[in-house]
Amino acid sequence: MITIYEPRNSLEVETPKGRATVWLITDYGTETEKIFTCIIKTSGEIWEFGNSKVKATSNITFGRGNT
């Protein structure tokens, strides 16, 4: 069963293409990685990355320090 999540709050991540905002998260089940559909901040391009390729950015408000 495929499940698609749309984050309610803006979620910024670091990707191989640079900093991005997560638009959708697709879950294909337990045997595969989740797929993050991201909008790249500098170019506006839309790319998809497996969860091993994205990393949450620092956010002092939520207790995530500089990484």
N, C-alpha and C positions, 0 to 999 in steps of 0.2 A: 504494500500500500504506500503510495506516495503522499507525503504531507508537505505543504508549502506554508511557511510562516512569513508574515510581514511584521517586522519589529514595530512596536508602537512608538518607541523612542528612537531617536537618532543614535546609531551605533557606528563609531569610527574605528577602523582597523588599518593595520599596516599590511600591505600585500606586496607581491613581487613587482607590481606596477606602480607602487607608491601608496600614499595615504588615500583611503576610500571610505565611502559611506555604504553600509550594508543596506540593500534594498529588499532582497528576499533571501530566505534560507530554505533550501529544498532537502527533505529527508527521504531517502529512498529505502530506508530500513536498516537493520542492524549489520548487514554485510558490506555496506559501502559508507564512504565518508559523506558527511553533509556537504552540500554545495552552497556556497555563499555567492549570490549575485550582487556585485558591488559597482558603484559609480565612482570612477577615479576622479579625485578632486581637481587635478591639474589639467586634465584633458576632456573630462566629461564622458569618456568612453565607458561602456558597460562590459565588465568581464565577470567570469565565473571562476571560483577557486575552491578547491577542497579545503576542509577545515584544517588540514596540516599546513596550509599555505597562508593562513590569516592569523593575525595576532592583535589582540585588543590594544588600543593606544592608551597612554597614561591618562588618568582622570583623578585628580586630587579629591574631588567631591565623593567619588565612589571608592576611595582608598587604594586606587591603583597608582603607585608612584612611577617615576621615570624608569623605563626599562632599558 
